[in-house]
Amino acid sequence: MSDELVFMMGKFEARFPTDRQYAKNHCWATRSGDAYRFGFSAYAVRLLQDVYFLEWQVDEGAKIVEGQEIGFIESSKAESELYPPIPGVLARLNPELMSDPSRINVDMYGEGWLYEINGSGETLLDPHQYIEHLASVWEITQRTIKGQLNE
């Protein structure tokens, strides 16, 4: 794998490849043709733990806007709505995740990608900006999860 940055989540190391960009909603992004391919960052996967259910509420080709609910995910630690990190057109959903969403747990930066969006990546962060963002929200996150990562 390429160079990585590390953010400590209690005793857990969350690793972030530097060959991609990141969004404040804890997705990574890489260019894939005319689209950006998104997946969950190690930070999101660690908080979710053991993803076992994924459902999309939009179809490929749909125009999506910021703040729009596009799907739903369940894991051993959380149930959460999914929102796109950028507006645009939903170019592609990862078909493999429908039959086996656990790929998110096993290969979050590869085969566990979520979707591709044709849109502008101007709001995406570089890896160093993302680590700064994590540092700014980590204290609140720890209070929210009540120390479960430190047990």
N, C-alpha and C positions, 0 to 999 in steps of 0.2 A: 504494500500500500504506500501511497505517497506520504509526504511529511504530515505530521499530525500536531494539533494543539491538544492539551489536556486541561480539563476543568475538574476539580475535586468536588464531588457531591458527597459530603461526609467522608467515609472511607473508600468510596467508589470512584474510580477514574472514568470520566466520560471523555471519549476520544473523538476529535473532530478533524477529518482530513482537510488539508489546506488547498486541495485542488477543486473546491466548489465554494458556492456562496451559501448563506443561511438567511432564514427569515425569523422575525421575532416570535412567530408562533411555533418555533422549534422544528422547522423543516429545513432540510438541506436542498440545494438546487444546483443542477448542472444543465448546460445547454445540450439539447438533443435535437439537432436540425433547427427548425424554426421555433421550437418550443423549449420551455424549461421543464426538466424532469424533477419531481419533488419526492422526498421521502422523509421519514422521521429522523431527527438527530438522535445521537446517543443519550442526550439529556431527556428527550421525550420518551424514548424506549425504557430508560431506567425508571422514570416516574410511572409509566403505564405498567410495566412488567407483564410478561406473558399475554400478549395480544391473542385472543381466540375468536373474535367476531368482528366483521367489517361489513358495512352496508353502504352503498352509494345511493344518493337521492337525486342525482343528476345523470344524464346520459352523455356519452361522447358527442361532441359537436355543440353542446349547450354553452351559451354565453353566461359567464359567471362574474359576479361582482364581489368586491371586498365585503366581508361581513355576512355573506350568504352561506347558509348551512348547506354543505354538499354531501355530507355523509355522517356516519355514526360508527364509533368503535367501542368495543368492550374488551377489557383485560381483567386480570386478577386483581388489579388495584383501582381501576377507574372505568367509568363510562363517560364518553365525551363526544360531543358533536365535532365535526371536522369542518374547517373553514379554509378557503383558498388563501395562500399568502400573497397572491397578486390577482388582479382582475384580468379577464381575457376570455378565450374560448378553451373549454376543456377538450384537449386534442385526443387524449387517450387515458384509459384506466388500466392499471396493471391486471390483466386477466388471471394471472396465477394466484393473486391474493384472494380471489373470490372462493376458490376451492381450498386454499391453505394460507390464511392470514398469518400463521406462525412464522412465515418467511421474514416478517417484519422483525421478529425477535432474533432470528438467526443471522440474517444478512441485510441489516438496515441500510447499509450504504451501497448495496448491489441489487440482488434479486428482490429485495423487500421494498423497492420503490413503490410509491402510491399512484401517481398520475402525472400527466404532462399537460401543461397549459401554454397556449400561444398567447403571449402577452409581454409587457415590458418588465424587465427585471430591475428597474431603477431603484426600487425600495429595498432590494436585497442587501444584506450585509456581507462584508468580507469576513474571513474567519476570526481575525483579531477583534473586529467590531462585535461579532457575535459573542465572543468570550467576555468582552466588557459588558454586554447586555446581560449575560448569565450572572455575572458578578453582581450586577445591580438588582436582579430579581431573586437571587438565591436565598437571602434572609427571609423574604416573604414566603417563598416556596417552602422553606424548612418549617415555618410556623404552620403553614397550610397542611403539610403532611405529618405534622406532629412527631417529627423525629424518626419515622419508620425506616429511613435509610441508614440511621446510625445504630440500629439494633443488631 
